[in-house]
Amino acid sequence: MKYSGFKVIKEALTGHKGWKPVWRKPEPKPAYDIVIIGGGGHGLATAHYLAKKYKQKNIAVLEKGWIGGGNVGRNTTIVRSNYGLHGNEGFYELSMQLWERLEQDLNYNAMVSQRGVLNLIHSDPQRDAFVRRANTMIMNGADAVLLDAKGVREHSPLLNFDNGRFPITGGLLQPRGGTVRHDAVAWGYARSADSAGVDIIENCEATGFDIQAGTVMGVQTSRGPIKAGKVAVAVAGNSSRVMAMAGRRLPIESHVLQAFVSEGLKPLLPGVITFGAGHFYVSQSDKGGLVFGGDIDGYNSYAQRGNLPVVEDVCEGGMAIMPMIGKARMLRMWGGIMDMSMDGSPIIDRTDISGLYFNGGWCYGGFKATPASGLAFAHLLATDTPHDTATAFTLDRFERGLMIDEKGQGAQPNLH
Ligand SMILES: Cc1cc2nc3c(=O)[nH]c(=O)nc-3n(C[C@H](O)[C@H](O)[C@H](O)COP(=O)(O)OP(=O)(O)OC[C@H]3O[C@@H](n4cnc5c(N)ncnc54)[C@H](O)[C@@H]3O)c2cc1C
């Protein structure tokens, strides 16, 4: 079904009886050319690009729960391409460009809103670091604007400029950054992949791999065995668990990250704002709620729920830059499982098992990567060569000392 303004008006006038389900509910077939494990943003985007761009056929996406139930529907919706290392920045800028034409590409309203992302500066060394980052961004085709304190005040007058514990001395603004309605991204990619013939199979958990003589032949699932020419793993926070079923250990730890939404308020923030002297970021949804988050919980977990010390830490960060947030009531909070890699950068690569491919290590920034990750993973699956923008995202870079250590924090997941 094609969506259009005309269709919306017609349905509104005829009682909304003509809408059709957005994707089918197929039974799993005994065999596919490509099986993607994980129906999150990355798995679905991979299926979309495989079918639409690389013209691959006979593809299934296996999702153990429901579409949109993982991190793709749990994140704080921020998209940006403001990375400091060339290994990352070109890839994230490609993702930004794909976001910019996503709705036309999918014929789906994903509420792409380029309202800007502002990183606050509180010290001179931080300004130097942001100037360097801005240069990398511009060299990779992204946009970056350095603001002084007056510029930040004009951009976001309701921040605390007068008696902050960490005075705001400037900011790095990416005007093209912003937010995208997270679950609409999952639904849009699912709809597009389905329309191209991809079987999206929900409530189907991969429970093991069929590996013979170093080659993957298929997967065992909660709905029976499925043969596959290639198997692509894109399970985000469950990466270590799923790859352990293939006998492989990853340079990844799983941690919980929480998100929070306040009651609806009048327009208060022009875009996304991040605190530079602590871990806090905030934007305002179209419904008026402040959507915010901060650091990961400090222990490994596969539970999609968080703990109270981080709630306190996040709220302190909020109070430091906008004390009026203390008067807003918190409406909702939830957690998701993050696949934190040991250098803070992702992995899109083949594995040493022939036919088994891996996509993961997205840390708490994988939503913004969704389109480029899907495109690059589809490219790898279809051509067996890495996409130009993803050549640095190798699995063996930790053994070879080729880390993409964006923040120079090394193997400290809580600092990425
Ligand atoms: C609170 C929070 C805030 C965040 N904020 C941002 C942000 O503002 N910006 C940003 O860029 N990123 C953000 N992220 C990170 C981002 O959401 C993730 O990096 C990204 O969504 C991960 O990729 P995905 O969408 O494919 O993951 P998921 O949606 O988690 O998809 C993985 C899927 O695999 C399925 N699965 C797992 N095991 C199996 C199995 N054995 N068989 C079948 N299926 C399986 C899961 O059920 C899941 O649906 C945030 C994350 C959280 C939790």
The ligand as a Tripos MOL2 file, in Angstrom:
@<TRIPOS>MOLECULE
LIG
   53    58     1     0     0
SMALL
NO_CHARGES

@<TRIPOS>ATOM
      1 C1         17.9570    3.9900   26.4350 C.3       1 LIG1
      2 C2         18.7090    4.0130   25.1450 C.ar      1 LIG1
      3 C3         18.9910    5.2140   24.5260 C.ar      1 LIG1
      4 C4         19.6870    5.2440   23.3260 C.ar      1 LIG1
      5 N1         19.8390    6.4330   22.6940 N.ar      1 LIG1
      6 C5         20.4190    6.4780   21.4710 C.ar      1 LIG1
      7 C6         20.4440    7.6810   20.7460 C.ar      1 LIG1
      8 O1         19.8860    8.7000   21.1790 O.2       1 LIG1
      9 N2         21.0860    7.7100   19.5490 N.ar      1 LIG1
     10 C7         21.6880    6.6110   19.0440 C.ar      1 LIG1
     11 O2         22.2860    6.7010   17.9850 O.2       1 LIG1
     12 N3         21.6280    5.4120   19.6910 N.ar      1 LIG1
     13 C8         20.9960    5.3200   20.8820 C.ar      1 LIG1
     14 N4         20.8890    4.1200   21.5430 N.ar      1 LIG1
     15 C9         21.5340    2.9250   20.9720 C.3       1 LIG1
     16 C10        20.7130    2.2710   19.8820 C.3       1 LIG1
     17 O3         19.3710    2.1640   20.2590 O.3       1 LIG1
     18 C11        21.2860    0.8820   19.5740 C.3       1 LIG1
     19 O4         22.6890    0.9520   19.3900 O.3       1 LIG1
     20 C12        20.6900    0.2770   18.3080 C.3       1 LIG1
     21 O5         19.2930    0.3920   18.3180 O.3       1 LIG1
     22 C13        21.0940   -1.1840   18.2070 C.3       1 LIG1
     23 O6         20.7310   -1.7620   16.9740 O.3       1 LIG1
     24 P1         19.2980   -2.4460   16.6720 P.3       1 LIG1
     25 O7         18.3060   -1.3870   16.4200 O.co2     1 LIG1
     26 O8         19.4870   -3.4070   15.5730 O.co2     1 LIG1
     27 O9         19.0190   -3.1880   18.0490 O.3       1 LIG1
     28 P2         17.7280   -3.9450   18.5800 P.3       1 LIG1
     29 O10        16.4820   -3.1920   18.2790 O.co2     1 LIG1
     30 O11        18.0000   -4.2890   20.0150 O.co2     1 LIG1
     31 O12        17.7150   -5.2300   17.6620 O.3       1 LIG1
     32 C14        18.3050   -6.4830   17.9770 C.3       1 LIG1
     33 C15        17.1960   -7.5060   17.9120 C.3       1 LIG1
     34 O13        17.7540   -8.8170   17.9860 O.3       1 LIG1
     35 C16        16.7890   -9.6180   18.6280 C.3       1 LIG1
     36 N5         17.4430  -10.8580   19.0810 N.ar      1 LIG1
     37 C17        18.3420  -10.9940   20.0770 C.ar      1 LIG1
     38 N6         18.7000  -12.2840   20.1930 N.ar      1 LIG1
     39 C18        18.0200  -12.9680   19.2390 C.ar      1 LIG1
     40 C19        17.9580  -14.3380   18.8630 C.ar      1 LIG1
     41 N7         18.6830  -15.2670   19.5030 N.pl3     1 LIG1
     42 N8         17.1340  -14.6950   17.8480 N.ar      1 LIG1
     43 C20        16.3840  -13.7670   17.1840 C.ar      1 LIG1
     44 N9         16.4040  -12.4480   17.5110 N.ar      1 LIG1
     45 C21        17.2240  -12.0570   18.5250 C.ar      1 LIG1
     46 C22        16.2830   -8.7470   19.7520 C.3       1 LIG1
     47 O14        15.0220   -9.1980   20.2400 O.3       1 LIG1
     48 C23        16.2160   -7.3860   19.0840 C.3       1 LIG1
     49 O15        14.9210   -7.0890   18.5940 O.3       1 LIG1
     50 C24        20.1670    4.0390   22.7470 C.ar      1 LIG1
     51 C25        19.8740    2.8200   23.3530 C.ar      1 LIG1
     52 C26        19.1280    2.7950   24.5340 C.ar      1 LIG1
     53 C27        18.7870    1.4780   25.1640 C.3       1 LIG1
@<TRIPOS>BOND
     1     1     2 1
     2     2     3 ar
     3     2    52 ar
     4     3     4 ar
     5     4     5 ar
     6     4    50 ar
     7     5     6 ar
     8     6     7 ar
     9     6    13 1
    10     7     8 2
    11     7     9 ar
    12     9    10 ar
    13    10    11 2
    14    10    12 ar
    15    12    13 ar
    16    13    14 ar
    17    14    15 1
    18    14    50 ar
    19    15    16 1
    20    16    17 1
    21    16    18 1
    22    18    19 1
    23    18    20 1
    24    20    21 1
    25    20    22 1
    26    22    23 1
    27    23    24 1
    28    24    25 2
    29    24    26 1
    30    24    27 1
    31    27    28 1
    32    28    29 2
    33    28    30 1
    34    28    31 1
    35    31    32 1
    36    32    33 1
    37    33    34 1
    38    33    48 1
    39    34    35 1
    40    35    36 1
    41    35    46 1
    42    36    37 ar
    43    36    45 ar
    44    37    38 ar
    45    38    39 ar
    46    39    40 ar
    47    39    45 ar
    48    40    41 1
    49    40    42 ar
    50    42    43 ar
    51    43    44 ar
    52    44    45 ar
    53    46    47 1
    54    46    48 1
    55    48    49 1
    56    50    51 ar
    57    51    52 ar
    58    52    53 1
@<TRIPOS>SUBSTRUCTURE
     1 LIG1         1 GROUP 0 **** ****
